[in-house]
Amino acid sequence: MSVVPDNAEPLAIVFEDDGLVPNNILPFLVYQGAVKLDPQAPEETVEGLFGRNGWGGMWRNGVYDYLHYHATVHEVLGVARGGARVRFGGDHGQVLEIKAGDVAILPAGTGHQLVSASQDFCVIGAYPPCSKMEITRATPDNHARALKTIPAVKVPESDPVMGKTGPLVRLWKRSAP
């Protein structure tokens, strides 16, 4: 298995708080073609990469088709099969096409919602150690609560794709308050 070159930079986008989806001052990151998947075991390829880099609590599925975010945890999504169009950043965010081998890293509070997907679409989700994932819908009350919890979510010690020296570690420490 190979990953992006050591000097590769992910796409980095900072989404603004839109009043319902808080997003985060930390940039949302997308590695395009980050993982060379084993065609016989693409899910295991992604899970192995995330696990080696200290991310766990993994699951296999798709992305929910309703707008939501996680106010208590950062999340990584690695596409194992197929492709999808996903809106990141809430209703005023961006629709991105993600496909097998791509990895998206969502800082706590980043809105996301499936727009469309291939029938074989499968994503692996994972979280930094000692994290508790909760699904939060975009409502005014949830937004107010999230503004208190998001700043308390610690920056991970490891990039789920490139480990302790990966871009997430550098970019998120520089952006943290």
Secondary structure, 3 states (H helix, E strand, C coil): CCECCCCCCCEEECCCCCCCCCCCCCCEEEECCCECCCCCCHHHHHHHHHHHCCCEEEEEECCCCCCEECCCCCEEEEEEECEEEEEECCCCCEEEEEECCCEEEECCCCCEEEEEECCCCEEEEEECCCCCCCCEECCHHHHHHHHHHHHHCCCCCCECCCECCCHHHHHHHHHCC
